[in-house]
Amino acid sequence: MRILVTGKNGQLGKSINKIVNTGNGKNNYQQDNEFIFVGREEIDLSSESDINRYFDSNNKFDIIINCAAYTAVDKAEKEQELANQVNHLAVKQLANIANEQKAKLVHVSTDYVFDGTGGKPYKETDKINPINVYGKTKLAGEKTLQEIMPTDAIIIRTSWVYSEYGNNFVNTMLRLGKERDELNVVSDQIGSPTYANDLAVAILEIIDNKDYQDKKQPTEIYHYSNKGRVSWYDFAKEIFKIAEVDCKVNSITTQQHPTPAQRPRNTLMDKEKIIEKFGIKTPYWKEALCSCIKNIKDE
């Protein structure tokens, strides 16, 4: 199969690339597949004409994995048009192209489609009500994908993604922890972190699954993150503990740390559907964090 992965310079794109090219997984994914990784320089999702140009000048694909997104949650409040183009209109375009090419589409979405007022882990069927521009544009992408592709697509909602690569909470805490003696971190926002490597493994196992490869499977939404629940405050404390960084973490409230975009208070997601359907593993968040920090140190 020819498999296109967008967002090659992002955390998830880099993680998929690493697994595919190092064999860091239970399967040799390159054995029967050709993976093509593209970033903004090859296909700019902020440009409708550039998307068309890329697909007009390249052969057909069997699967498109869309890891690219506009993820600057606070900046999205001002850059609404750009966020909507990348997270919604580009997804609409990719869905139409996938239909034309008779390709399958895997699209990565977010826990921020929820308002965070629920008391239990969110199921895929629970009420969606995003409270910021980022969440609204991601939800619009989900909806247009479902409308255009009632079959042959998968939407995977994930949360609090981090990795060895780029700007994320873990790397930011490790950098600030070395620069400062203490940090203030919000303690009243609850969720479950996702190590990008674990999500990458999950996606690769899904596209390798025979049930998934059957054509005309109904389009479905799945939730994926690591196991467990944690606040940003406790997450920061665990990062410093594992990395042996001597930095005091102070607990503050969301109200004490105002941001341009509202954040949902509780975005824990129920992962039973993806586990039951594909037998996907969801490592505990502390175990995943240990793996990531070890990889950071080994680099």
N, C-alpha and C positions, 0 to 999 in steps of 0.2 A: 504493500500500500504506500501511496505518497501522502505524507502527513505534513501539513503546514502548521507551524507554531508561530503565532504573532507575539510581540513583546519580548524578543530575545534578550534585551538588555535589562529587563525587569527581574524581580526576585524569582518568580515562578518560571519564567522562560529560561533563566540561567540554570535553575534547579533541574528542569526537564532535560536540558542540554547535557548537563553533567552526568545524569543517570544514563542517558542514551549512549554517551560517548565513553563512559568508564565502566559500564556494566554494573553500576551500583544498584542492583535490583535482582529479583529472582529470575528474570528473563533476559535473553539477549534481544532487545527490542529492535536492533538494527538488522537482525537476521533476514526478515522478510519485509522490512519497511525501509523507506527512504524518508528521512526527516529533513525538512527545510525550515531553518530558523530565520525569521525576519524581524528587523527592528524598524525604527522610524525612517532610517536611511533607505530602506528598500520599499516600505509601504507606510505612508503617513496617514494614519487614521483620521487626522484632522482635515483631510482633503478628499472630497468625494471623487474628484478627477484622478487623484493619485492612486486611490484604491482600484478604480476601473483600469487605469494604465497597467498596474501590476498584474492583475488577473488576465488582461487581454494579451500580455506578452509572456505568460507562463503557461505551462501545461496544466491540465486538470489535476485536482487533488481528490483523494478519497476521504480524507478527514481534515477539518480545520479546527485547531485548538486555539481559541482566542484568549490569550493571557494578557493582552494589551488593555489598558484602561487609563482614564484620567482619575488619579487617586488622591490628589491634593485636596483634602476635605475642606479645609478652611479657604483656600484660594478659589475653590469652586463657587463660593458665595458671590464672588465678583466676576469670575470667568464662567458665567453660566452658559453662554453660547458655546464655548470651547468644550466644556464638560459634557454638554448635551450632544455635541457632534461626535465625540469619541465614545461615550458610554451608551448612546442611544442610536443616533443616525448611522454611525459606522457599523453598528451591530445589525441594523436593518439591512444595510447594503451587503454585509457578509452573509446574512441569511438568504437574501435573494440570489447571491452568487452560488452559495452552497446548493440551493434548489436547482439552479441552472446546470451545475456540474454533477448533480446527483451525489453530492458529498454529504457526509455527516458533519455536524458542528458541535463542538464542546465549548461552552461559554462560561467564563468564571464571573460570578456576581458576589454579592456582599450581604452580611448580616444587617447592614444599615438600611435595608428595605423595611425593617421593623422599627417601631417607635420606642421600644425598650420598656414599655409599661407592664408587660406580661410577667406573671409570677412563676411560670414554668418554662423549661427549655422550649423554644419555638419549633413547631413542626412545619413541614413544607406547606401545609394547608392552612396555617394560621393567618390571621388578618395582617395585611401589609399596610404600613402607614409611615413612610419615611419622613423624617423631621428636618432634613437638610438637603441642599441642592444635589450634593453627591449621591445620596440615597435615592432621590427622585429620578435622577438621570439613569442610574443603574436599574431602577425598577422599570423605567420606560424601555430600556434595552431588553429586559426580560420579556415584557409584554409584547413588543413588536416581534421578537424572535418566536414566541409561541404562536402568534398570529400567522406569520409567514411560513413557519415550519412546524405544523402540527405533528409531524413525525421526523425521526432521524436527528433530533437535537437533544442535548443534555445541558441543563443549567446547574452549575455547582455553586452554591452560596458558601462563602468561607468568611473567616473573621480574624482580625489581629495578626495578619501575616508578617512573619519575620524570617530572616535567613542570614547567611554569611555575607550576603551581597547588599550593597546600596544603603539607602536611608530607611531605617525601620527602628522600632522601639528598642530592640536589643542592642543594636549597634550604637544608637544614640545614648543609651544609658551607660554603656561601656566607655564611651568617649567622655561623657560628662562626669562619670564617676572618677575618672583619673584627673580631671581638671578641678573638681570641687570637693569640699569636705562634706557637704550635705545637699540634698535635693528635695524639693516638694513634689509629691506625686499624688494624683487623684485616687481616692479610695472608694468612691461611691459609684463607679462604673464597673460593671461585672460582665465578664465574657469568658471566652476560651481562646487562648492563642493558637495559631496554626504555624507550624514549622513548614516552610515552603517545600522542603524536600519530601515531607510526608504527603503533602497534597500532590506533588509531582508524581510520586509513586502511585498514589490512588488513581490519578488520571490515566497513567500508562497502563495500569492493570485493567481499568475500565475499557479502554480502546482495544485491549488484547483479549477481552472477554467475548466468547462466541455469541452470547445473547445480545450483546451490544452490536456486534457486527452484522446481525440479521437486519436486512433492510425493512423500512416501514415500521420500526418500533415507535410507539407513541412518545412524543417529546415529554420529558420529565424534569422536575426540579429535585435536586438533592442537597442536603446540608453536609458539610465536612469541616471539621476542625479537630484539634487534639482533644483528648478526654479531660474532664475536670472543669472546675470553675475557679476563677481568680479575679481579683481587682488589679488595676494597673499598679497600685501601690505594692501589693504582695508580689506581683510579677517582677517589679523593679528590685525588691528585696531579694528575691530568689536569684535573679541575674547576678547581683553582687556577691551573694553567698557562693554560687557555683564558680564564678570567675575569680573569687578571692580578692575582691575590690573593697577597700576600706572607705565606704562612703555611707553616711547616715541618710536614711530615707524618712521624710516627714509626711504624715498623712494629711491631705487637705481635701476639701469638698469641691465638686464641680463649680459651685457658686464662687469659691475662692480663686478659681482658675478660669475666668471667662475666655471663650474663644469665639471667633466670627461665626462658626457653624455649631449648632446644637449637636450634642452627642446623646444617643440613646443610653439609658442607665443600665439596662440588662439585656444583652443580646445572646445569651446562651442558646445554642441550637441543638435540637434532637437529631442525632446521627443514625438512628436505627434503620431508616429506609435504605441508605447507601450500604450499610453493613449487611443487611439482609439480602439485598439485591445482588451485590457484587462480592461479598465476603471481604470487604475492605477493612484493613486494620486502622485503628485510631489510637496511636500511642498516647500515654498519659502526658500532660503538658510538661511536667518537670523532667520526665525522661527525654522528651523531644528537645527541651531547652539544653539539657546536658550535652546531647549530640551536637547541637548547633555550636555551642561555646567551645567544645572540643575541636570542631572543624575550624572555627575562627583562630584558635590558638595554633593549630597545625599548619595554617597557611603561611 
